[in-house]
Amino acid sequence: MSLCQYWKPIEILLMYLYIVYGKDGYMESKKITLGLFYLYFLAVVWIILFKMQFSFQQFGVFRSINLIPFAESVIINDRLNVSEMIGNVLIFLPYGVFVCMLGREGLCFHSPSGSRMSVFFMQLAPIFFTSIALEVLQYVFAAGASDITDLITNTAGGAAGIGIYGIFLLLFKDKADRILNAVLLAGAAGMVLFIGILIMAN
C-alpha cells in the first residue's frame, strides 16, 4: 500500500477546512476551533458508541449498568484495568480544551460575575452531561456497558483539559488559541489518517 493512499484522508480534511472557512480560516479563528470540535465530537461518538466499527452490528448485542465506582466492571484478573481508565481520560481531555476555547470570552477560570471555581464547574458541566448522554445511549442501544467509572474518568479527562488550557493561557496569553488550534489540527489530521488506514484495512 503506497503512501499516497495514506495521504488521501489528510487531503480530505484539508479540503473540508478550506470549503468551510475559505480564505478567512486563520489559526486564531473560532471557526477553525468549531470545525475541529465537530470532528472531535464525531470521533468520540464513533469510539464510544460504534466501538471504532463502521457498521451497526454492535448495537442490540450487550447492555449492562454499573453504579458502583471502580467495581468489577473495571477489574480484570483481580487487577484494576488502569489502561481503560487512562484511555477514557485521554479521549475526553480535548473536550475540556474545546470548552474553554469556545466558551464565553474564551477564558478559563476568569469571569466578571463569578469565582474561578464556579466558572470551572460551569465549563465542566457540558463534559459531564455529554458523558452521561453517551452512557445512556450505550444502554438504550445495547452497545456496551454503562458504567459510572467511565463517567468519572471521562469527566476527569475534561477537567484535565480545562487545566491544560489554563496553563497555555498563562504561558502564551493571546497566542494560546492559535497554538492550540495548530496542535488540534495536527491531531485531527492524525485521527483522519488513522481512520483512513482502518477503512483501507477492512
C-alpha positions in Angstrom: 0.0 0.0 0.0 1.5 3.3 -1.1 2.0 6.5 1.0 -0.3 8.3 -1.4 -3.2 6.2 -0.2 -2.5 7.2 3.4 -2.3 10.8 2.4 -5.9 10.8 1.0 -7.7 11.2 4.4 -5.5 14.2 5.3 -6.2 15.7 1.9 -10.0 15.3 2.6 -9.6 17.0 6.0 -7.7 20.0 4.4 -10.4 20.3 1.7 -13.1 20.2 4.4 -11.4 23.1 6.2 -11.0 25.1 3.0 -14.6 24.6 2.0 -16.0 25.6 5.4 -13.7 28.5 6.1 -12.2 29.6 2.8 -9.7 32.4 2.8 -10.7 33.7 6.2 -9.7 30.5 8.0 -6.8 31.6 10.2 -5.4 29.6 13.1 -6.8 32.0 15.7 -10.3 31.8 14.2 -13.1 30.4 16.3 -14.4 28.9 13.1 -11.4 26.6 12.9 -11.9 25.7 16.6 -15.6 24.9 16.0 -14.8 22.8 12.9 -12.2 20.8 14.8 -14.7 20.3 17.7 -17.2 18.9 15.3 -14.7 16.4 14.0 -13.6 15.6 17.5 -17.1 15.0 18.8 -17.9 12.7 15.9 -14.7 10.7 16.7 -15.9 10.4 20.4 -19.3 9.1 19.3 -17.6 6.7 16.9 -15.2 5.4 19.6 -17.8 5.0 22.4 -21.0 4.1 20.6 -19.7 2.4 17.4 -16.6 0.9 19.1 -14.5 2.0 16.2 -16.5 0.0 13.8 -18.2 1.0 10.5 -21.4 -0.9 11.0 -24.4 -1.2 13.4 -23.6 -4.8 14.3 -22.6 -3.9 17.8 -26.0 -2.5 18.6 -28.5 -4.8 20.3 -25.8 -7.2 21.4 -25.0 -6.4 25.0 -26.1 -4.0 27.7 -25.3 -3.6 31.4 -25.3 -0.9 34.0 -22.9 -0.4 37.0 -23.4 2.3 39.6 -20.5 1.3 41.9 -17.3 3.2 41.0 -14.2 1.2 40.3 -16.0 -2.1 40.9 -16.0 -5.4 39.0 -16.6 -3.8 35.6 -13.0 -2.4 35.6 -11.3 -5.3 37.3 -9.6 -7.9 35.1 -7.7 -10.8 36.6 -8.2 -9.3 40.1 -6.5 -6.1 38.9 -7.9 -2.6 38.2 -7.9 -2.0 34.4 -5.9 1.2 34.6 -5.3 1.4 30.9 -9.0 1.7 30.1 -9.4 4.4 32.6 -6.4 6.3 31.2 -7.9 5.9 27.8 -11.2 7.5 28.9 -9.2 10.4 30.4 -7.3 10.9 27.2 -10.4 10.7 25.0 -12.2 13.5 26.9 -9.1 15.7 27.6 -9.5 17.6 24.3 -13.2 18.3 25.3 -12.0 20.4 28.2 -9.7 22.4 25.9 -12.5 22.9 23.4 -15.0 24.1 26.1 -12.5 26.8 27.1 -11.7 27.9 23.6 -15.3 28.0 22.5 -16.7 29.3 25.8 -17.8 32.8 26.6 -14.9 35.2 26.1 -12.7 32.1 25.6 -11.1 32.4 29.1 -10.8 29.6 31.7 -11.0 30.4 35.3 -11.9 34.1 34.6 -15.4 35.6 34.8 -16.5 39.1 35.6 -19.5 37.8 37.5 -18.3 34.6 39.2 -15.5 32.9 41.1 -12.9 30.8 39.5 -14.4 27.7 41.0 -17.9 28.4 39.8 -16.6 29.1 36.3 -14.7 25.9 36.4 -17.8 23.9 37.2 -19.8 25.7 34.5 -17.2 24.6 32.0 -17.1 21.1 33.4 -20.9 20.7 33.1 -21.2 20.1 29.4 -18.5 17.5 29.6 -20.2 15.7 32.5 -23.7 15.8 30.7 -22.2 14.6 27.4 -20.6 11.6 29.2 -24.0 10.8 30.9 -25.7 11.0 27.5 -23.3 8.6 25.9 -23.6 6.2 28.7 -27.4 6.3 28.5 -27.2 5.8 24.7 -25.0 2.8 25.2 -27.7 1.3 27.4 -30.6 2.3 25.1 -28.9 0.8 22.0 -27.4 -2.2 23.9 -24.0 -1.1 22.7 -21.9 -2.0 25.8 -21.6 -1.4 29.5 -22.9 1.8 31.1 -20.5 2.4 33.9 -20.2 5.2 36.5 -16.5 4.6 36.4 -16.5 5.8 32.8 -18.5 8.9 33.8 -15.9 9.7 36.5 -12.9 9.2 34.3 -14.4 11.0 31.3 -15.2 14.0 33.5 -11.7 13.8 35.0 -10.3 14.0 31.4 -12.4 17.0 30.6 -11.2 18.7 33.9 -7.6 18.0 32.9 -8.2 19.6 29.5 -9.6 22.7 31.3 -6.4 22.8 33.4 -4.2 22.4 30.3 -5.9 25.3 28.6 -5.4 27.4 31.8 -1.7 26.6 31.6 -1.5 27.6 27.9 -3.3 30.8 28.7 -0.8 31.7 31.4 2.2 30.8 29.2 1.1 32.1 25.8 -1.7 34.6 26.7 -3.2 35.9 23.4 -1.4 33.3 21.4 -2.8 30.4 23.3 -5.8 29.7 21.0 -3.7 30.0 17.9 -1.1 27.5 19.2 -3.8 25.1 20.4 -5.6 25.3 17.1 -2.4 24.2 15.4 -2.0 21.3 17.8 -5.6 20.3 17.5 -5.4 20.5 13.7 -2.4 18.2 13.7 -4.3 15.8 16.0 -7.3 15.9 13.7 -5.1 15.1 10.7 -3.6 12.1 12.6 -7.1 10.9 13.5 -8.3 11.1 9.9 -5.2 9.3 8.8 -5.8 6.6 11.3 -9.5 6.2 10.3 -8.4 6.1 6.6 -6.0 3.3 7.4 -8.7 1.3 9.2 -11.1 1.8 6.2 -8.5 0.6 3.8 -7.5 -2.3 6.0 -11.1 -3.6 6.2 
